Amino acid sequence: MLKIIKNDGVNFLELDLAGLVKNSWIKLVNPDTEELNAVSEATGAPLDFLKAALDEEERSRIELEEEQVLILTDMPVMFNETNYDTLPLGIILTEDHIITVCLRENPVLTEFGRGSCRSFNTAKKTRFIFQILYKSATYFLKYLRQINKRTDQIEIDLRKSLKNQEIFQLMDLQKGLTYFTSSLRSNGVVMDRLLRLRSNSQARHLIKMYEEDEDLLEDVIIENNQAIQMVEMYTNILSSMTDAFASIISNNLNMVMKFLASMTIILAVPTMIASFWGMNVNVPFMQHPYGFAIVSFSAIGIAGVSAFILWKKNML
């Protein structure tokens, strides 16, 4: 999908490639080869820059060429309430345009829509980049809070569960946190390098930083560091919970098996007595008018004594 937006904080315009004007934002989502070639021809952006974010395993980094800068970071994505992952986001900065490339539509870039046109300006390219990075960091924190809430709910369910479903959900959350940890650390390296680009003569004319921009980048770094601390804490908690609740599920199952074994012992007594008195041989009380009642109450009484003994031994 190819979408071109020009916004100056007041006027929000959606353009096509034929009507491309200076200071436009070119948004590519899972683009095909034709779209990549068209954007490369119209903007002069190298194809390898445009294709970098289409590799899910691509690492976060910054690359500089004569008139272009590639900023590759990871952003969080949520598939369902227990499955989280990260995807690369490529931001290509040229002298006239800003280009973003990602594999799927995501809320980080969707936030910059017509309804929020006053919050960003595509002509202020450096500030817009930092706003995208800040929004990505806030979504990391948002998803981490959701993971924490989901963990609390799973904990409640696990206290009375005998199944492995909740353990599998915890493992999915733990996997997502592992992805978050790696991506946040890589993003932190990219942001630190962005802060140092002020002294790079090659990038200075493209990435122009004013005092407000530097303050915004510092805020992004703070948010990213906070997310790193949170994800490390939640990872430790989840790891401990997974081990603890695996033992709890095993213990709950042992208690059920102990109860079933006790009930088997209790029911075996009347079954054994009924088997003896059901034989086709002479047995006591065979001719007694109340023989059946005597045998039945005797069996119930012995079963009751057995249940009492098991209860006293805390086995029932």
C-alpha positions as CSV (number, residue, x, y, z in Angstrom):
1,M,0.0,0.0,0.0
2,L,1.3,3.4,-1.0
3,K,0.0,6.6,0.7
4,I,1.4,10.1,0.4
5,I,0.5,12.8,3.0
6,K,1.5,16.4,3.2
7,N,0.6,18.2,6.4
8,D,1.6,21.6,7.8
9,G,-0.4,21.4,11.0
10,V,-3.4,23.1,9.4
11,N,-3.9,21.6,5.9
12,F,-3.9,17.8,5.6
13,L,-3.6,16.6,2.0
14,E,-3.5,13.1,0.6
15,L,-1.6,13.0,-2.7
16,D,-0.6,10.5,-5.3
17,L,2.8,9.8,-6.7
18,A,2.2,11.9,-9.8
19,G,1.4,14.9,-7.7
20,L,4.3,14.5,-5.2
21,V,5.4,17.8,-3.7
22,K,8.3,18.8,-1.5
23,N,8.1,18.0,2.3
24,S,5.7,15.1,1.7
25,W,5.4,11.9,3.8
26,I,5.5,8.7,1.7
27,K,4.0,5.9,3.7
28,L,4.6,2.3,2.4
29,V,3.0,-0.7,4.0
30,N,4.0,-4.1,2.7
31,P,4.8,-2.6,-0.7
32,D,5.2,-4.6,-3.9
33,T,8.1,-4.3,-6.3
34,E,6.3,-1.8,-8.6
35,E,5.6,0.6,-5.7
36,L,9.2,0.4,-4.5
37,N,10.6,1.1,-7.9
38,A,8.2,4.0,-8.4
39,V,9.0,5.6,-5.1
40,S,12.8,5.1,-5.7
41,E,12.5,6.8,-9.1
42,A,10.4,9.7,-7.8
43,T,12.5,10.4,-4.7
44,G,16.0,9.1,-5.5
45,A,15.9,6.8,-2.4
46,P,18.1,3.7,-2.9
47,L,16.1,0.5,-3.3
48,D,18.2,-1.3,-0.6
49,F,17.1,1.4,1.8
50,L,13.4,0.9,0.9
51,K,13.7,-2.9,1.1
52,A,15.6,-2.9,4.4
53,A,12.5,-2.9,6.6
54,L,10.8,-5.7,4.6
55,D,13.1,-8.3,6.3
56,E,11.6,-9.2,9.6
57,E,15.0,-10.2,11.0
58,E,16.7,-6.9,10.0
59,R,18.5,-5.3,12.9
60,S,18.1,-1.7,14.1
61,R,20.7,0.7,12.7
62,I,21.5,4.0,10.9
63,E,23.0,4.2,7.5
64,L,24.2,7.4,5.8
65,E,24.6,8.1,2.1
66,E,25.2,11.4,0.3
67,E,21.7,12.7,0.3
68,Q,19.8,10.1,2.3
69,V,19.7,8.7,5.8
70,L,18.2,5.3,6.7
71,I,16.9,4.9,10.3
72,L,15.8,1.4,11.0
73,T,14.1,0.7,14.3
74,D,11.8,-2.0,15.7
75,M,8.2,-1.2,16.7
76,P,5.8,-3.3,18.8
77,V,2.9,-5.2,17.3
78,M,0.1,-7.1,19.0
79,F,-1.6,-10.1,17.3
80,N,-3.9,-11.1,20.2
81,E,-3.9,-10.7,24.0
82,T,-1.0,-13.1,24.5
83,N,1.0,-12.8,21.3
84,Y,3.3,-9.8,20.9
85,D,6.1,-9.3,18.5
86,T,8.2,-6.5,16.9
87,L,8.6,-5.5,13.3
88,P,11.2,-3.3,11.6
89,L,10.2,0.2,10.7
90,G,12.4,1.9,8.0
91,I,12.5,5.7,8.0
92,I,14.3,7.1,5.0
93,L,15.1,10.8,5.1
94,T,15.9,12.6,1.9
95,E,16.4,16.3,1.2
96,D,12.8,16.8,0.1
97,H,10.8,13.9,1.6
98,I,10.4,11.5,4.5
99,I,9.6,7.8,3.7
100,T,8.4,5.1,6.1
101,V,8.4,1.4,5.2
102,C,6.9,-1.4,7.2
103,L,5.5,-4.9,6.6
104,R,2.0,-4.3,8.0
105,E,-0.3,-1.5,9.1
106,N,0.4,-0.5,12.7
107,P,-1.1,1.9,15.3
108,V,2.2,3.7,15.6
109,L,1.9,5.3,12.1
110,T,-1.9,5.2,12.1
111,E,-1.8,7.8,15.0
112,F,-0.5,10.3,12.5
113,G,-3.8,10.7,10.6
114,R,-6.2,13.4,9.6
115,G,-7.6,13.6,13.2
116,S,-4.2,14.5,14.6
117,C,-3.0,16.8,11.8
118,R,-2.1,19.5,14.3
119,S,0.3,17.3,16.2
120,F,2.8,16.9,13.3
121,N,4.2,18.7,10.4
122,T,5.8,16.8,7.5
123,A,7.9,19.8,6.6
124,K,9.7,19.5,10.0
125,K,11.2,16.2,9.1
126,T,13.5,15.7,12.0
127,R,10.8,16.5,14.6
128,F,8.4,14.2,12.8
129,I,10.9,11.3,13.0
130,F,11.4,11.9,16.7
131,Q,7.6,11.9,17.1
132,I,7.3,8.6,15.4
133,L,10.0,7.2,17.6
134,Y,8.3,8.6,20.7
135,K,5.0,7.1,19.7
136,S,6.7,3.7,19.2
137,A,8.2,3.9,22.7
138,T,4.8,4.8,24.2
139,Y,3.3,1.7,22.5
140,F,6.0,-0.5,24.0
141,L,4.9,0.8,27.4
142,K,1.2,0.4,26.6
143,Y,1.7,-3.2,25.5
144,L,3.8,-3.9,28.6
145,R,1.0,-2.7,30.8
146,Q,-1.4,-4.9,28.9
147,I,0.9,-7.9,29.4
148,N,1.1,-7.2,33.1
149,K,-2.8,-7.1,33.3
150,R,-3.1,-10.3,31.3
151,T,-0.5,-11.9,33.6
152,D,-2.5,-11.1,36.6
153,Q,-5.6,-12.6,35.1
154,I,-3.7,-15.8,34.1
155,E,-2.4,-16.0,37.7
156,I,-6.0,-16.0,39.0
157,D,-7.0,-18.7,36.5
158,L,-3.9,-20.8,37.4
159,R,-4.7,-21.0,41.1
160,K,-7.6,-23.4,40.3
161,S,-6.4,-24.9,37.0
162,L,-5.3,-28.4,36.2
163,K,-4.6,-27.7,32.5
164,N,-1.6,-26.4,30.6
165,Q,-3.4,-23.8,28.6
166,E,-2.5,-21.0,31.0
167,I,1.1,-22.1,31.1
168,F,1.2,-21.9,27.3
169,Q,-0.2,-18.4,27.5
170,L,2.5,-17.4,29.9
171,M,5.1,-18.8,27.6
172,D,3.7,-16.8,24.7
173,L,3.9,-13.6,26.8
174,Q,7.4,-14.5,27.8
175,K,8.4,-14.9,24.2
176,G,6.9,-11.5,23.4
177,L,8.9,-9.9,26.3
178,T,12.1,-11.5,24.9
179,Y,11.4,-9.8,21.5
180,F,10.7,-6.5,23.3
181,T,13.9,-6.7,25.2
182,S,16.1,-7.2,22.2
183,S,14.3,-4.5,20.1
184,L,14.3,-1.9,22.9
185,R,18.0,-2.3,23.4
186,S,18.7,-2.0,19.7
187,N,16.4,1.1,19.5
188,G,18.3,2.6,22.4
189,V,21.6,2.3,20.4
190,V,20.0,4.0,17.4
191,M,18.6,6.9,19.5
192,D,22.0,7.4,21.1
193,R,23.6,7.6,17.7
194,L,20.9,10.0,16.5
195,L,21.9,12.3,19.5
196,R,25.5,12.1,18.3
197,L,24.7,13.0,14.7
198,R,24.7,16.6,15.6
199,S,28.5,16.6,15.1
200,N,28.3,14.6,11.9
201,S,28.8,17.1,9.0
202,Q,27.4,14.5,6.5
203,A,24.0,14.2,8.2
204,R,23.8,17.6,9.8
205,H,22.2,19.2,6.7
206,L,19.5,16.4,6.6
207,I,18.9,15.9,10.3
208,K,18.6,19.4,11.5
209,M,18.1,19.5,15.3
210,Y,16.8,22.5,17.1
211,E,16.6,22.8,20.9
212,E,13.0,21.5,20.9
213,D,14.0,18.6,18.7
214,E,16.8,17.6,21.1
215,D,14.5,17.8,24.0
216,L,12.0,15.5,22.2
217,L,14.8,13.0,21.4
218,E,15.9,13.0,25.0
219,D,12.2,12.3,26.0
220,V,12.2,9.4,23.5
221,I,15.4,8.0,25.1
222,I,13.9,8.3,28.6
223,E,10.7,6.5,27.5
224,N,12.8,3.8,25.8
225,N,14.9,3.3,29.0
226,Q,11.8,3.1,31.1
227,A,10.4,0.4,28.7
228,I,13.7,-1.5,29.0
229,Q,13.4,-1.5,32.8
230,M,9.8,-2.6,32.8
231,V,10.4,-5.4,30.3
232,E,13.3,-6.7,32.3
233,M,11.1,-6.7,35.5
234,Y,8.2,-8.4,33.8
235,T,10.5,-11.0,32.3
236,N,11.8,-12.0,35.7
237,I,8.3,-12.1,37.1
238,L,7.0,-14.2,34.3
239,S,9.9,-16.6,34.5
240,S,9.3,-17.1,38.2
241,M,5.6,-17.5,37.7
242,T,6.0,-20.1,34.9
243,D,8.1,-22.3,37.2
244,A,6.0,-21.8,40.2
245,F,2.6,-22.5,38.5
246,A,3.9,-25.5,36.7
247,S,4.6,-26.9,40.2
248,I,1.2,-25.8,41.4
249,I,-0.6,-27.5,38.5
250,S,1.3,-30.7,39.3
251,N,0.4,-30.4,43.0
252,N,-3.3,-29.8,42.2
253,L,-3.2,-32.9,40.0
254,N,-1.6,-34.9,42.8
255,M,-4.4,-33.8,45.2
256,V,-7.0,-35.0,42.7
257,M,-5.2,-38.3,42.3
258,K,-5.0,-38.7,46.1
259,F,-8.8,-38.1,46.4
260,L,-9.6,-40.6,43.7
261,A,-7.3,-43.2,45.3
262,S,-9.1,-42.7,48.7
263,M,-12.5,-43.0,47.1
264,T,-11.4,-46.2,45.3
265,I,-10.4,-47.7,48.7
266,I,-13.7,-46.7,50.3
267,L,-15.8,-48.1,47.5
268,A,-13.7,-51.3,47.3
269,V,-15.0,-52.4,50.8
270,P,-18.7,-52.7,49.9
271,T,-17.8,-54.1,46.5
272,M,-15.7,-56.8,48.1
273,I,-18.5,-57.7,50.6
274,A,-21.1,-57.7,47.9
275,S,-18.9,-60.1,45.8
276,F,-18.5,-62.5,48.7
277,W,-22.3,-62.6,49.5
278,G,-23.1,-62.9,45.8
279,M,-21.4,-66.3,45.4
280,N,-23.5,-69.4,44.7
281,V,-22.4,-71.1,48.0
282,N,-23.7,-71.1,51.5
283,V,-22.9,-67.8,53.2
284,P,-23.9,-66.4,56.7
285,F,-27.4,-64.8,57.0
286,M,-28.4,-66.7,53.8
287,Q,-31.7,-67.8,55.4
288,H,-32.1,-64.8,57.8
289,P,-35.1,-62.6,57.0
290,Y,-33.0,-59.5,57.4
291,G,-29.8,-60.9,55.9
292,F,-29.7,-58.4,53.0
293,A,-30.1,-55.4,55.4
294,I,-27.4,-56.8,57.8
295,V,-24.9,-57.3,54.9
296,S,-25.7,-53.8,53.4
297,F,-25.4,-51.9,56.7
298,S,-22.2,-53.8,57.5
299,A,-20.7,-52.8,54.2
300,I,-21.8,-49.2,54.7
301,G,-20.4,-49.2,58.2
302,I,-17.0,-50.6,57.2
303,A,-16.8,-48.1,54.3
304,G,-17.7,-45.3,56.8
305,V,-14.9,-46.4,59.2
306,S,-12.5,-46.5,56.2
307,A,-13.5,-43.0,55.2
308,F,-13.0,-41.7,58.8
309,I,-9.5,-43.2,59.0
310,L,-8.5,-41.7,55.7
311,W,-10.0,-38.3,56.7
312,K,-8.0,-38.4,60.0
313,K,-4.8,-39.1,58.0
314,N,-5.6,-36.1,55.8
315,M,-5.9,-38.4,52.7
316,L,-9.5,-37.5,51.9
